Amino acid sequence: MPVKNRFAELLPQITAWRRDFHEHPELLFDVHRTAAKVAELLRGFGCDEVVEGIGRTGVVGVIKGKTDTVGRVIGLRADMDALPIIEQTGLPYASKTKGKMHACGHDGHTAMLLGAAQYLAETRNFDGTAVVIFQPAEEGGGGGREMVKDGMMERFGVQEVYGMHNMPGIPVGHFAIRPGAMMAAADQFDITITGKGGHAAKPHDCIDTTVVAAHVIVALQTIASRNVDPLKQVVVSVCVVETDSPAHNVIPQVVKLKGTVRTMDHSVQDFVEQRISDIVSGVSLAMGARGEVAYSRGYPVTMNAPENTDYAAEVALAVSGHVDTDAAPLMGAEDFSFMLNERPGAYIFVGNGDTAMVHHPAYNFDDNVIPFGSSWYAGMVEARMPAA
């Protein structure tokens, strides 16, 4: 099952789709143009069923194999949304919408899965049903969660689900995967510290919230360095500091802090949430202020089922001959995790070569990845549901 010749033939066409998506990036759930084109192409391929509006703007295509003796259904997922970034690639097909850019390669993911869908609809050389899933709002909107809440798994009978993401720094066409935690849970917190504002020349008459906030920021770093087992991954980052006055000579009444927590373990996630609350209230109280925390859980841990990880790695090895099956986990987050919480499956990285990192304004998906990615998607269907 090496790279399929059909994808070499289809490469100019799939590349054209990808570059069209790149020129017209859309954010979160507002992927109406992208979703409409995906649905139009799926219908043109002859999919047995194409359903729009799953999870608000998601698209699902159903492709039945030549036979269906055991009733197996395999799901394949790609994401469609872009990022609010000003593109700096200078490419002829660069974004035509200022402030929006496909800086994470979702244009490539969508195009590769479309290529696989076309191939599967042409050949149908499998025993069962393939469900191709095009998801909105991966970049912070939780589109995967919304598609699951919409009953997608039950409606289409999905039994296993697989996803893929390109990764700069890995050679083009090489793959990387691991069983268990592949990417982190991503939570966020909003901290409000209230003291007593006043004139900066009379700090003794105030409760200085900026000083309290500084102590809170430093104390929060002890969670990773002193409270959690060093062998367990955790990141606590304060990313925003806001005061209620921009003046040079005012001690603010209120300071707000915003940040993110990344964990790979549910027990650590629970502990960190409680520890942040304890630190904020304790440090603030000790300095005469009041500290409050609003903590919200985001994307859960992306957890690869061991058996399904093996299936995904076997297909990747057959496609490229280069698979790292013990890839280091990443503290980034991925809402494919919601689908993996519902059905066994796996998430794999495919190399994008020596390019700018994802979420960078100079990033670009390498179209040479397409035959590898499309072959892996199609290969998962043929390997998990071999023709009877």
C-alpha positions in Angstrom: 0.0 0.0 0.0 2.6 2.6 -1.1 1.5 6.1 -2.3 -1.3 5.4 -4.7 -0.7 6.2 -8.3 -4.1 7.7 -8.6 -3.1 10.5 -6.2 -0.1 11.3 -8.4 -2.6 11.7 -11.2 -5.0 13.8 -9.1 -2.2 15.9 -7.5 -2.7 19.0 -9.8 -6.5 18.9 -9.2 -6.2 18.4 -5.4 -3.5 21.2 -5.3 -5.9 23.5 -7.1 -8.6 22.8 -4.5 -6.1 23.5 -1.7 -4.9 26.8 -3.1 -8.5 27.9 -3.7 -9.3 27.2 0.0 -6.0 29.1 0.9 -7.1 32.1 -1.1 -10.5 32.2 0.6 -9.9 31.5 4.4 -12.8 31.5 6.8 -12.9 31.5 10.5 -14.5 29.2 13.1 -18.1 28.3 12.2 -18.2 30.9 9.4 -16.9 28.4 6.8 -19.9 28.7 4.4 -18.0 29.0 1.2 -15.6 26.2 2.1 -18.3 23.9 3.3 -20.4 24.5 0.2 -17.5 23.7 -2.1 -16.7 20.5 -0.1 -20.3 19.4 -0.4 -20.4 20.2 -4.1 -17.3 18.2 -4.8 -18.5 15.2 -2.7 -21.7 15.1 -4.6 -19.7 15.3 -7.9 -17.7 12.3 -6.7 -20.9 10.3 -6.4 -20.9 9.9 -2.6 -24.0 7.9 -1.5 -25.0 10.6 0.9 -23.8 14.2 1.6 -25.2 16.0 4.6 -24.5 19.7 5.4 -25.0 21.6 8.6 -23.7 19.0 11.0 -22.3 20.9 14.0 -23.6 24.1 12.5 -21.5 24.2 9.3 -19.8 20.7 9.1 -20.2 18.4 6.1 -20.3 14.6 6.2 -20.1 12.3 3.1 -21.0 8.7 3.1 -19.2 6.2 0.7 -20.3 2.6 0.6 -17.9 -0.2 -0.4 -18.6 -2.8 -3.0 -19.7 -5.1 -0.2 -20.8 -4.8 3.4 -20.7 -8.2 5.0 -19.9 -7.1 8.6 -21.3 -3.6 8.8 -18.1 -1.8 9.7 -18.0 2.0 9.5 -14.8 4.0 9.5 -14.7 7.8 10.0 -12.0 10.1 8.5 -11.9 13.7 9.7 -10.4 16.9 8.3 -10.8 20.5 9.6 -11.7 23.5 7.4 -11.2 26.7 9.4 -8.4 29.3 9.2 -6.8 31.7 11.7 -7.1 35.5 12.3 -3.5 36.1 11.1 -2.2 38.6 8.4 -0.5 36.4 5.8 3.2 37.2 5.0 4.0 34.5 2.5 3.9 36.6 -0.7 2.5 33.6 -2.6 0.4 34.2 -5.7 -2.4 32.3 -4.0 -2.1 34.1 -0.7 -5.2 35.0 1.3 -7.5 37.5 -0.4 -9.1 38.4 2.9 -6.8 40.6 5.1 -6.6 39.4 8.6 -7.5 35.8 7.8 -5.1 33.1 6.8 -4.8 29.3 6.5 -1.8 29.3 8.8 -2.3 25.8 10.2 -2.7 23.8 7.0 -6.4 23.0 7.3 -6.7 23.9 3.7 -4.3 21.0 3.0 -6.2 18.6 5.4 -9.5 19.4 3.6 -8.0 18.9 0.2 -6.3 15.6 1.1 -9.5 14.2 2.5 -11.4 15.3 -0.6 -8.8 13.5 -2.7 -9.2 10.4 -0.7 -13.0 10.7 -1.0 -12.8 10.9 -4.7 -10.6 7.8 -4.9 -12.8 5.8 -2.5 -15.9 6.8 -4.5 -14.3 5.7 -7.7 -12.8 2.4 -6.5 -15.1 1.3 -3.6 -12.6 -1.5 -3.0 -13.6 -2.1 0.6 -16.1 -4.0 2.6 -18.2 -1.5 4.7 -18.8 2.2 4.8 -16.5 5.2 4.8 -17.7 8.4 6.4 -15.7 11.5 5.5 -16.0 14.3 8.1 -15.2 18.0 7.3 -15.3 19.9 10.5 -15.5 23.7 11.2 -14.1 25.6 14.1 -11.1 23.6 15.3 -9.2 26.8 16.1 -10.9 27.5 19.4 -14.6 27.0 18.5 -14.9 23.4 19.4 -16.5 22.3 16.1 -15.6 18.7 16.9 -17.6 18.9 20.0 -20.5 20.4 18.2 -20.6 17.7 15.5 -20.6 15.1 18.2 -23.4 16.9 20.1 -25.3 16.9 16.9 -25.4 13.1 17.0 -22.9 12.6 14.1 -21.5 9.3 15.4 -24.8 7.7 16.0 -26.5 9.1 12.8 -23.8 7.7 10.5 -22.9 4.6 12.6 -19.2 5.6 13.0 -17.3 2.8 14.9 -13.7 4.1 14.6 -12.5 7.6 13.7 -9.1 8.8 12.4 -7.6 12.2 12.0 -4.4 13.7 10.6 -2.4 17.0 10.9 0.6 18.2 9.0 3.7 19.0 11.1 6.6 21.3 10.1 10.0 19.9 11.2 9.1 16.4 10.1 10.3 15.4 6.6 7.6 15.5 3.9 5.7 12.3 3.8 7.1 10.9 7.1 4.6 10.2 9.8 4.6 10.4 13.6 2.3 9.0 16.2 2.1 7.6 19.7 -0.4 5.6 21.8 -2.1 7.3 24.7 -1.9 11.1 25.2 -0.9 12.7 21.9 -1.9 16.3 22.6 -2.8 18.2 25.8 -6.0 19.3 27.3 -6.4 23.1 27.0 -8.1 25.1 29.8 -8.2 28.8 30.4 -8.5 31.1 33.4 -9.6 34.6 34.1 -8.3 36.1 37.4 -9.7 39.3 38.9 -7.7 41.0 41.7 -9.5 43.8 43.5 -7.7 46.1 45.9 -7.8 49.8 46.7 -6.8 52.2 43.9 -5.3 55.6 44.4 -2.5 58.0 43.6 0.8 56.3 42.7 2.6 58.8 44.9 0.7 57.6 48.0 1.0 53.7 47.8 0.6 53.5 51.6 -3.0 54.6 51.2 -3.7 51.9 48.6 -3.8 48.1 48.2 -1.7 47.9 45.1 -3.2 45.3 42.8 -0.3 45.4 40.4 2.0 44.2 43.1 -0.5 41.6 44.1 -0.8 40.5 40.5 2.9 40.2 40.2 3.1 37.9 43.2 0.3 35.8 41.8 2.0 35.4 38.5 5.2 34.3 40.1 3.4 32.0 42.5 1.5 30.3 39.7 4.8 29.1 38.2 5.4 27.0 41.3 2.6 24.7 40.2 4.7 23.2 37.5 8.0 23.5 39.4 7.0 22.5 42.9 3.5 21.0 43.0 3.3 18.5 40.2 5.4 15.4 39.6 8.3 16.5 37.3 7.5 13.4 35.2 4.0 14.7 34.4 3.5 17.4 31.8 1.9 20.7 32.8 2.0 24.3 31.5 0.5 27.3 33.4 1.0 30.5 31.4 -0.3 33.9 32.2 -0.7 35.6 28.9 -2.7 38.8 29.5 -2.4 41.5 32.2 -5.0 44.3 32.2 -5.6 47.2 34.6 -8.5 49.5 34.9 -6.3 52.5 34.3 -3.7 53.3 31.6 -2.3 56.2 33.5 1.4 56.3 34.7 0.4 57.8 38.1 -2.6 55.7 39.1 -2.6 52.5 41.2 -5.4 50.6 39.7 -8.4 49.3 41.7 -8.7 46.1 39.6 -6.1 44.0 37.7 -7.2 41.1 35.4 -5.0 38.2 34.4 -5.8 35.7 31.6 -4.0 32.6 30.8 -4.0 28.9 29.8 -3.3 25.6 31.4 -2.1 22.5 29.4 -2.1 19.0 31.0 -1.9 15.4 29.8 -3.6 13.8 32.8 -7.1 14.2 34.2 -5.9 14.1 37.8 -3.3 16.7 37.1 -5.9 18.8 35.4 -8.2 18.7 38.4 -5.3 19.5 40.8 -4.1 22.5 38.8 -7.6 24.0 38.7 -7.9 23.8 42.4 -4.3 25.0 43.0 -4.8 28.1 40.9 -7.8 29.0 43.0 -5.9 28.4 46.2 -2.9 30.5 45.1 -5.0 33.4 43.8 -7.2 33.7 46.9 -4.3 33.1 49.4 -1.8 35.5 47.9 -4.4 38.2 47.4 -5.7 37.8 51.0 -2.2 37.9 52.4 -1.7 41.3 50.7 -5.1 42.7 51.6 -6.7 42.2 48.3 -9.5 40.0 47.0 -8.7 37.4 44.2 -11.3 35.6 42.2 -10.9 32.9 39.5 -13.1 31.9 36.6 -11.8 28.6 35.3 -13.1 27.0 32.1 -12.3 23.5 30.7 -11.5 23.6 27.0 -10.4 20.8 24.6 -9.7 17.5 26.4 -6.6 15.4 26.0 -6.2 13.9 22.5 -6.0 10.2 23.5 -5.0 7.6 20.9 -6.4 4.2 21.6 -3.4 1.8 21.5 -4.9 -0.8 19.1 -6.1 1.9 16.7 -2.7 3.6 16.9 -1.1 0.4 15.7 -3.6 0.3 12.7 -2.8 3.9 11.8 1.0 3.3 12.1 0.8 0.2 9.9 -0.9 2.1 7.1 1.5 5.0 7.4 4.5 2.6 7.2 3.1 1.1 4.1 2.5 4.5 2.5 5.9 6.1 3.3 8.2 3.6 5.0 9.0 6.2 7.7 6.9 6.3 10.9 8.0 7.4 14.3 5.7 5.4 16.6 7.0 7.0 19.8 6.6 10.7 18.9 6.9 13.2 21.7 3.5 14.4 22.9 2.7 18.1 22.2 1.2 20.6 24.7 -0.9 22.0 22.0 -4.6 21.0 21.9 -6.9 19.6 19.3 -10.7 19.2 19.3 -10.5 15.9 17.4 -10.2 14.8 21.1 -14.0 15.1 21.4 -14.5 12.5 18.6 -11.9 10.2 20.2 -13.8 10.4 23.5 -16.8 9.0 21.6 -15.2 6.4 19.5 -11.8 4.5 19.4 -9.4 5.9 16.9 -6.1 7.7 16.5 -4.6 11.0 15.4 -1.4 11.1 13.3 1.1 13.7 12.1 2.4 13.9 8.5 5.6 15.8 7.8 5.4 19.2 6.2 9.1 19.6 5.8 11.4 22.5 6.7 8.7 25.2 6.8 7.6 27.9 9.2 5.7 26.5 12.1 1.9 26.4 12.1 0.2 29.6 13.3 3.1 31.7 11.8 2.3 34.3 9.2 4.9 32.8 6.8 3.6 29.2 7.2 2.5 27.4 4.0 1.2 23.9 3.5 3.6 21.9 1.2 1.5 20.4 -1.6 4.0 17.6 -2.0 2.4 16.2 1.2 -0.9 15.6 -0.6 -0.2 12.1 -2.1 1.0 10.8 1.3 -1.9 12.2 3.2 -4.6 11.2 0.7 -3.0 7.7 0.5 -3.1 7.4 4.3 -6.7 8.4 4.5 -7.8 6.0 1.8 -5.5 3.3 3.2 -7.2 3.4 6.6 -10.5 2.5 5.0 -9.0 -0.3 2.8 -6.9 -1.7 5.7 -9.7 -1.6 8.3 -12.3 -2.8 5.9 -10.5 -5.1 3.4 -12.6 -6.1 0.3 -14.5 -9.3 0.9 
